[in-house]
Amino acid sequence: MAQNSTIYKAKISVADIDRDYYAEHQLTLACHPSETEERLMARLLAFSLSADERLVPAAGISDNDEPDFWLKDYTGAISLWIELGQPDEKRMLKACGRAECVKIYTYNPKPELWWNSAAEKVSKAKNLSVFAIDPASSKGLEQFAGRSVEMQVTVQDGEIWVRNDNHEVCVKLTQL
């Protein structure tokens, strides 16, 4: 019998001084049975870094044709496609063809191995940005995980801080 997804509720306060964006977001996320809490928290970080009132969860891991998050304009066109992990070149190029802007966040310990083989094949995609979350930062974010997540994300001068009443992590993010 197949396992069901676990539902997580998140309350995220975003103070992105670099983008002049300040808002509180309530999210309900389904955590796929194959998804780890580390990936779930990386998803919440990725959401926070592009937070917008129209940025919503998509099927992601459950559907090959959808990202983890997307932002659609009022006509239904995809403005922003956010995906986690290490998608293959074909998937990245397909996303670049469907969306105005594509952001990939990888949280794996050695993203260079994946990126070195993919970079040349996707080099013509000008609307693609790829970021690596430092492994220590990714593990640090896991301490925020729980069925009910509350966190404040502050972005200033390229520095990212995630905190709540019990934990604080400075997230190191590298653009590949």
C-alpha positions, -999 to 999 in steps of 0.1 A, spaced: 0 0 0 14 34 -10 22 59 17 4 92 18 20 126 18 25 143 52 10 178 55 31 206 69 19 241 78 44 269 76 42 305 88 71 325 72 78 362 78 100 375 50 120 407 53 139 409 21 156 442 23 175 436 -10 142 434 -29 122 458 -6 98 430 1 82 425 36 53 401 41 40 371 61 30 339 43 10 309 55 18 278 34 4 243 35 28 219 19 25 182 11 57 164 19 59 134 -5 68 101 11 102 101 -7 110 137 4 132 144 34 127 172 59 160 186 45 144 190 11 112 204 26 132 231 44 151 239 13 118 243 -5 107 268 22 140 287 18 136 288 -20 100 301 -15 112 328 9 140 340 -14 114 348 -42 84 353 -20 54 370 -36 17 369 -30 12 349 -62 40 324 -57 23 291 -49 33 255 -44 30 233 -75 30 195 -78 68 194 -79 81 160 -69 48 144 -77 45 156 -113 72 158 -140 56 188 -157 55 211 -127 81 228 -105 81 230 -67 67 266 -69 55 288 -96 44 323 -100 19 329 -128 8 362 -142 -28 372 -146 -30 356 -180 -18 322 -167 17 325 -182 45 313 -159 66 342 -147 88 322 -123 96 285 -120 114 273 -89 127 238 -86 148 219 -61 174 192 -66 195 184 -96 172 182 -126 187 169 -159 195 193 -188 164 184 -207 141 193 -178 159 226 -172 157 236 -208 120 226 -210 114 248 -179 133 277 -195 110 274 -225 79 275 -204 88 303 -179 101 338 -180 126 330 -152 138 297 -138 156 292 -105 171 259 -95 182 253 -59 204 223 -51 211 212 -16 233 182 -23 267 180 -7 287 181 -40 267 201 -65 297 208 -87 297 172 -100 262 176 -113 266 212 -124 299 206 -143 282 181 -165 250 202 -170 264 237 -173 276 236 -209 243 220 -221 222 247 -206 245 277 -211 223 293 -238 194 295 -214 196 332 -203 166 329 -180 181 302 -158 198 308 -124 212 279 -104 220 281 -67 238 257 -43 227 258 -7 258 251 15 255 216 30 260 229 66 233 255 60 210 229 46 215 207 76 210 237 99 176 244 83 165 209 93 163 220 129 133 242 120 114 212 106 82 201 122 46 196 112 41 233 121 70 255 110 75 291 121 104 311 109 116 346 100 138 350 69 159 381 65 178 390 34 202 419 34 232 427 13 231 391 0 232 376 35 204 352 44 193 347 80 167 322 91 155 323 127 127 315 152 125 315 190 148 285 193 172 285 163 192 308 140 211 299 108 231 320 84 224 304 51 253 304 26 241 303 -10 263 302 -40 253 310 -76 266 283 -99 
